[in-house]
Amino acid sequence: MNTSLVCSIIYELFHILEKKIGRLLNESQLLREHCIQVRELFQVEIDIRQNEVMKILTIVTTGFCHYPFSSLI
């Protein structure tokens, strides 16, 4: 085999490898963005639940705190 043929084959193989790496990079970026979106949605769910719990605790606390003050009057 002559050197230019070997260089040509190596060049083609690197070109194929470069395209595959590009596709993998693109796919990994899409997966990363998807993971970020899922994490943000999960955090929103947690925030909503925490707000509901805080609302209930505020109502209960307000109700219990009202009794001692009204009995002093």
C-alpha positions in Angstrom: 0.0 0.0 0.0 1.2 3.4 -0.7 1.4 6.2 1.9 -1.2 8.5 0.3 -3.7 5.6 0.3 -3.1 4.9 3.9 -3.4 8.6 4.7 -6.6 8.8 2.8 -8.1 5.9 4.7 -7.0 7.3 8.0 -8.5 10.7 7.0 -11.8 9.0 6.1 -11.9 7.1 9.4 -11.2 10.3 11.4 -13.9 12.0 9.4 -16.4 9.3 10.3 -15.3 9.4 13.9 -15.7 13.2 14.0 -19.3 12.9 12.7 -20.1 10.3 15.3 -18.6 12.4 18.1 -20.6 15.4 16.9 -23.8 13.4 17.0 -23.0 12.1 20.5 -22.2 15.6 21.7 -25.6 16.8 20.3 -27.4 13.9 21.9 -25.7 14.5 25.3 -26.6 18.2 25.2 -30.2 17.3 24.5 -30.3 14.8 27.4 -28.7 17.4 29.7 -31.4 20.0 28.8 -34.1 17.4 29.3 -32.7 16.5 32.8 -32.6 20.1 33.7 -36.3 20.5 32.7 -37.3 17.4 34.7 -35.4 18.7 37.7 -37.1 22.1 37.5 -40.5 20.5 37.2 -39.8 18.3 40.2 -38.7 21.4 42.2 -41.9 23.2 41.2 -43.9 20.2 42.6 -41.9 20.4 45.9 -42.5 24.2 46.1 -46.2 23.7 45.6 -46.5 21.1 48.3 -44.4 23.2 50.7 -46.7 26.2 50.1 -49.8 24.1 50.8 -48.2 22.8 54.1 -47.2 26.3 55.1 -50.7 27.5 54.4 -52.2 24.9 56.6 -49.7 25.5 59.4 -50.4 29.2 59.2 -54.1 28.7 59.6 -53.6 26.3 62.5 -51.1 28.5 64.2 -53.3 31.5 63.8 -56.2 29.6 65.3 -54.3 28.4 68.3 -52.6 31.8 69.0 -55.9 33.6 68.9 -57.3 31.7 72.0 -54.8 32.7 74.6 -55.1 36.4 73.6 -58.9 36.4 73.5 -59.1 34.8 77.0 -57.0 37.6 78.5 -59.5 40.2 77.4 
